[in-house]
Amino acid sequence: QVQLVESGGGLVQPGGSLRLSCAASGFTLDDYGIGWFRQAPGKEREGVSCISSSNGNTYYADSVKGRFTISRDNAKNTVYLQMNNLKPEDTGVYYCASDRYRGVQLMCVPSFSKVPVVRSRFGVWGQGTQVTVSS
């Protein structure tokens, strides 16, 4: 079964850290660009960060640059999002998603976080993990 499963969310105080995991089954994650997205209550889903399949290029939303780091562990078929210095505005449900086609770089491009998220343009989506930043 082809799926992505996120984990690692939780409640953290401002300034704290979390590491989210996106584990793939049924396909090889390294063959696809992978993105992290988030959706706050009442807001549209937005792109947070992505990592390409071809050259490992990474892109970040301006709001998380310098605080978040995306990475891959191909041996574990998992992509991570390390989130440091968390702020209340980082609160939301975090999702990972794969690019639509194997080996074709459509998602992880410089404009990744600047365009509306149309879910049908991506491949597999995870179920999401809640991140709450609050004191």
Secondary structure, 3 states (H helix, E strand, C coil): CCEEEEECCEEECCCCCEEEEEEEECCCHHHCCEEEEEECCCCCCEEEEEECCCCCCEEECCCCCCCEEEEEEHHHCEEEEEECCCCHHHCEEEEEEECCCCCCCCCCCCCHHHCCCCHHHCCCECCCEEEEECC
